[in-house]
Amino acid sequence: MEKLRVLELYSGIGGMHYALKESGIPFEVVAAIDINTSANQIYSHNFPDTPLWNKTIEGITIDDFNKLSFDMILMSPPCQPFTRIGLQGDIADPRTKSFLYILDLLPRLCRLPRYILLENVKGFEVSCARERLVKTLEECGYTFQEIMVSPTSVGIPNSRLRYFLIAKISTEDCSQISDAFPHPAERESEPEQPDPVLNPLRPGSSQPEGGGCVLYKLETTEDAQRKKDQNNDLSVRQVQDFLEAQQDVVMETYVLAPKTLLRYALLLDIVQPTCRRSVCFTKGYGRYVEGTGSVLQCCTETEMESVFSGLDLYSEEDKLQRLLKLQLRYFTPREVANLMGFPQSFSFPEQIATKQRYRVLGNSLNVVVVSRLLQRLLS
Ligand code: SAH
């Protein structure tokens, strides 16, 4: 099989590139394009031989694209205009401009790429940008399929429900895609996470809505049941399979500060190593607490319930002593990368700070999910 010539747009840290590798498809990334400096440093650190263009997509001419003569486009356009809790600027948002430029360009290329894969957030499926995409694909003669999928479908204990579109330029139908995932439909009801930027740390801002009796830790009976069901799903691996060796984790760097514990304990999503779930890691992880990703309970002898029930009745000092018993820490960037399906060969250049690492990972995608979609697209 001849190598597919792949154009990787909005390449970030190369999640798509890793997914291609993982899929086993013979390929060559003919150009990766992104304007984020740290993401680009990480990309070229890991893929020194791939041409990486530090340019805005809308600044690249059709001639330049034609010269690349690519067979496939992989892209994750900026998702902020489409997030459910964001402002939903959609096609009016300046961040969508480059995507509209691609849609405008596609029908005018000398040769249409055979395959396209697009990733975006939940919310994209109801956007005008999606309507324009579908219209363009239909006009160009693509068949396509849209699917919402989360890494739990491939046995990874992390929620990251995303919209995917895979398109093929042929008369062949690619409607079998959902077979790639054991139980996609039942995974779709993931709880929404607040936007860390729009809802920065505000104590008490997570009051449960819409009924359900509150147990402890602002959790409703439904929340508790959902977590329990997730932890009992043996098709998903345990969080501990994705952790670094404890002796390799510099605890001082990752442990939650007393201030954070006291203010935000009730808002934390806490998981134990034996859990089969964790919430989506976003770019604010390590900076904001609410809705940015789970934290790990390192001391498993302490029962969560014993720490949290009646917590408010204690003095600040006693409260802190109780909370400290759980030994809560953030997942390290390596562990977040593991939960996002990045292989061991992926690494960060030393100069990239921890917060920056979380930031770029939060923008990236689950490598295993995308590699399955690619296999399906080409099968
Ligand atoms: N899939 C990528 C991340 C995509 S996030 C990964 O695996 O890491 C979207 C990326 O698009 C960001 O890295 C951002 O820097 C880049 N971007 C946004 N607007 C752009 C534009 N107009 N031209 C080029 N890159 C852009």
Boltz pocket constraint, residues with backbone or C-beta under 6 A from the ligand:
constraints:
  - pocket:
      binder: B
      contacts: [[A, 9], [A, 10], [A, 11], [A, 12], [A, 13], [A, 14], [A, 15], [A, 16], [A, 33], [A, 34], [A, 35], [A, 36], [A, 39], [A, 55], [A, 56], [A, 57], [A, 58], [A, 76], [A, 77], [A, 78], [A, 79], [A, 95], [A, 98], [A, 360], [A, 363], [A, 364], [A, 365]]
      max_distance: 6.0
